[in-house]
Amino acid sequence: MSKIAVGMSGGVDSSVAAALLKRAGHEVIGISMRIWSGEAVSQASVRHSCYGPSEEADIRDADIVASGLGIPFHVVDLRQEYRAEVLEYSRKEYLSGRTPNPCVRCNRRVKFDALLKRAHDSGLEFEYFATGHYARVERAEESGRYLLKKGKESKKDQSYFLFYLSQSQLSKCLFPVGKYSKAEVREIARDLGLATHGKTESQDFIEGGYASLVQGGSPGPILDTQGNVLGEHRGIAFYTVGQRRGIGISAREPLYVSAVDCQKNAIVVGSRKDVLGGELIASQLNWIALERLERPITAQAKIRQSHEAADAVIQPLSDNDNRVHVEFKQHQLAITPGQAIVFYDGDTVIGGGIIERAGGPNGTRPENTD
């Protein structure tokens, strides 16, 4: 049997992960991150979020579950790391006209990195780290590489958020609930009498909304695709490519944000066809199923967690450039700079990166014929 640390968020998924490992006979310890720095949040926000005052209740719930399972429980203070690696990163991205994915960043820099280093430094000993993510890890017999795979239930699959994990990290990762559906996980929790069996899931990244992150953005013009001024926005950080609601401009047809121009402090709006695109450039790549991409491949690509994976050709730009050109077989809605793009071969994650920009290698955007 192994010594396993379980990242316990106070939710039902990580609670069941800990319970399953304990039931299998492993020596289990629970660890939770303390990341909220105590800022005031909008009282209008009632949705449970990853970052905010509800953290205290989540830690209490995790402690209650750990006590019921008879396992040690520890809280690791990562407020400084989270602020630097997630909050500041997200704030800068929003203010530069990009739309970051905080969960991807947190997994890469905090949850599967800083948390484990800090836990080991504090004297905790464990061989593996488990979480309640809906994903799976397998080792390929032929290549010997550790593979990240989708969870059993496609609509709950969280492999998209984990594509940045390295081979070293994957070799020590366990995702006990990945082979179950959400309904099955809740049923296991009820059968085991876990206090979190009926707890709702976190809905947002930060309680009170993004406004607390992006203070300092200034109003500017809302332009149409011909450069005509249609109105005034409240700060570019509050808008993202593909956004349809909350623009504040009346029109016959629905308007979408088609671009965010931080140089002009402007947002550009257009029709739905103006936010359709067939290609993009991605950088900051991480490969899982292969060592590196040396030739074009055909795969399925997701440009956001809620996006249905679409067929595409992924081609390296050069031997010394950690970027790829992605061309979709069909145009996609709202290719958004700053978001993660993840490549799949069936249920196996090939790798992924961050969307640098829409368009081809020469910076052009071909005419939309869809």
N, C-alpha and C positions, 0 to 999 in steps of 0.2 A: 504494500500500500504506500501511497505517496503523501507528502506534505503539500497541501494546496491552500493558497490564499484566494479568497473569493471577494471580488470587488462588489460590495453590497450597497446598492443605491437607496434601499428602503422600499423598493418596488417588488412586485410579485415575481418577476422573472429572475432577478438575482437571488431572491429568497429561495425559490425552488432549485436554482443551480446549487446553492449551498446545501440544501436538504438532500438532493440526489447524491452529491458527492459524499456527504456524511453517511447516508444509508448504504453506500457502496463500500464503506469501511475505511475511507481515507481519513487522514488527520487534517482537519479543516480549521482555518481561522478566517474570520470576517474582517474586512477593512473597508472603511468609508473615507471619502475625501471631504475635507472641509474647504470650500472654495468661495463662499459668499463673504464679502468684506464688510457687510453691514449697511450698505447704502440704502437710503429711503427709496421706495418704489411707488409708482402710481397706485392709488387706492382703487382706481377703476379696473385694475387687473385682477381677475379672479381665477385665471387659469393657472394650474400647477405648472411650474417651470423648473428647469435644471438649476438656474442661478437666481437666488432670491431668498426671502425669509422662510419659505417652506422647507429650506434645507434642514433646519433644526428638527422639524417633525419627521423628515426622512431619516435622519440619523437616529432618532429615537425608535422609529419603526425597525430599522436594521438591527439596532441593539436588542429590541424585544425578540425579533426572530432568532438572532444568534443565541440569546439566553435560552429560548425554548428548545433550540437544537443542541444546547450544551457545548457550544464552541466559543473560544475566546473572540473578543471583538475589540478592534482598535480604530481610532479616528486619526487620520493623517492630515496635518495642516498644509494645504497646498494653495492658500490664498494668494501668495506672492507669485507663484508659478502660473496660476490660472489667469491672474490679471495680466501678466506680461505676455503669455503665450496665446491666450484666447481673446480676452477682452480688448487689449490694445491692438492686437492683430486685426480683429474684426472692426474696430473703430476706424483704423487707418484704411482698411479695404473699403468700407462704406463711404468714407470721405473722399476716396479716390475714384468713386464711381463704379466700383466692383461690388459683387455680392458674395461674401464669403460663406463657407459652410463651417460653423463653429464646432459641430460634432466631429467632423473629420479632423479638424485641428486639435481638438481636445484629446481624441483617441491617440493621435500620433505623438503629441508632445507631453501630455499630462497623464491620462489614465493608464496607458501601456508603457510609459517611460518614467516620468517624474515620480508617480505614485510608487512604483516598484523600487526605484532607487532609494526613495526616502524610507520606505518600509524596511528594506534590507539594512540601511544605515542605522535605523533605530533598534536593530537587533532581532527583528523578526526573521525567522528562517522558513523558507518554503521552496519547493522545486518547481511548482507550476502556478499559473495565475488563471483563474476562471472568472467569467462574467456571465451575465444573463442575456447576452446578445443572441439573436436568432441567426446563427451562422454555424458552419461546421469547418473543422480542420482535418485534412487527411494527408498522408504522405504517399507520394507517387513512387511506386516500386521501381519504375524504369529510370527516372531522373534523380530520385532521392529527395526532391524538393517538397517542401510542405505547401499544400494547396489550401486556399481559402475557398469555401463553397457556400452557396446559398443555403439558408435555412429551409426546413421542410415546407413551411407555409409561405407561399410567394408574397402575399400581401404584407407579411410581417418580417420578411427577410431584411437583415441589416448588414449584409456583406458590403454594401455600398459604402458604409461609414468606416469600414475596417481595411480598405484597400491599401492603406499606407503601412500596414504592418510588415516588418522585415521577416526574413527567414528565421533569424534568431528569435524574434518575438513569437512567431507562429509555432515554433518548436516547443514553446513553453506555455502556449495558450490552450485553454479548454473552454468549450461552449456547450455545457450540458443540456441546455434547452433547445439547441438547434435542431434536434431531431423530432421536436414536438410542435404542435400547433399551439396558438395562444389559448384556445379553449381547453386543450389538454393540460397546459401548464396551470391554468386556473383550477382545473379539476384536481390535479395533484396537490395543489396548495390547500384546497378545501379538505381533501382526504387526510392530509397531514396536520390539519388544524393550524396552518400558518396565519398569523395575524394580518398579513398583507394580501390574502387571497382575493379580496374584492376591491383592492385599491386601484384607482384610476391611474392612467399613464400621464407622464409629463407631456404637455402640449406645446410649450414654447421653450426657447433658449434662455430668455431672461424675463423675469417678472417685471411688469411695468412697461414692457415693450422696448424697442431699440432706441427710443429717445434718450434714455440715460447714457447710451454709448456714444451718441453722435452729436452732442451739444457742441455748438460752434459752427455748424453748417449754416450758410446764409441763403436767403431767398434768391431766386434767379429766374430767367425766362423759360417758359415752356414753348418750344418751337415745333412747327410741323416739319415734314420732310423736305419742304422747299425753303426752310429758314424763316418763315413768317412767325411772328410772336403771337401766341394764342392766349397767354396768361402768365401767371407767376407761380412757381413752385415754392415750397417751404424749406428746401434744402435737399441737395442731390442724394444725401444719405438715406432719405426716406423713400427712394424709388428704385426699382429694379427692372431690368429688361423683361418684357412680357407682362408686366403689371397692367391690369385693366381697371381695377377699382381704386378709388381714392385719388384720382388725378385732378378732379375738380374742373374739368372742361366738358361742356355740353356739345354734343355732335350728333348727326343723324346716325352714323355708324359707331359702334363701340371703338374707342381709342385705346391703343396699347402703347406702353413705353417701348420704343424701338432702340433707343440709345441713351446713354448717360455720358455727357461731355463735361468732365471735371475741369478742363482748360477754360471753357466758356462758362462754367457753372450753370449749365443748361441741361434740360432733358428734352429729348425729341420724341414726339408721339406720332403714330400713324395707324393704319388699318392692320388687320390681322396678317395680311400678306407681307407687311413690312417687318414682321417679327418671325417670319419663316426663314430658315437658312439651311443650306446643304453641306457646309463644311466649317471646320474650325482648326485652330492651332492650340495644342495643349502642351504644357511644360511641367516642370517639377514632378517628373514621372517616377513611379515605383512599379517594378515588375515582380510578380509572384510566381506565376506558372512557368516563366522562362527567365533566363539570366539577363537577357537584353533583347531588344527588338532589332534584328539585323536586316529584315526584309519586310515588304508589305504583307499584312495578314487581313483576312476577313473575320470579323467578330461581331458581337452585339454590343452596343454602347449605350450607357445610361448617362444623360446629362444632368440629372437630378434624381434624388431618391424616389420621388413619385412618378418619374418618367418611365414609360415602357421601353425596355431595351430595343434598340433599332439596329438593323443590319448596317454595317459600315466597313470601309477599308481603312486600316490604320497603317500609315507609312512613316518611317523615320525620316527626318529632314536631312540629317547628315551624321557621319560617324562620330563627330565630336560635339554634337548639339543635343542636349537632353530635351528634345521637343519632337512632337509628331504632328503630322497632318491627318485629320480625320475627315473622310468624305462619306456622307450617308447616302444610302440608295434612295431614300425619300427625304424630302425636306422636313425639318424638325421645328417645333415651336419654341421660341425664346431660348436660343443658345446664349448663355449668360456668363460673361467673364467673371472669374473668381470662384465659380462653382466647380465641384469635382466632376470629372468624367471617368467612368469605370467601364472597363472592357471585360466581356464575358465570352466564354466558350461553353454554351449550355449553362450549367449551374456552377461552373468553375470561374473564379476571378483570374483573368490573365494579368491584369495590372490596371493602372490608371494614372491620372494626373490632374492638374488644375487648368481649366479653360483660360487661355491667355487672351484669345479674341476669336470672334467669328470671322470666317473668310478663309481664303487660301494662303499658300506660302508667300505670295507676293503682296499680300495685304488687300487684294481686291475681293469684292463680294459679288459673285455672279448674279445676273438678273434672275429673279425668282419666276419660274415658269409654272409653279404649281397652281 
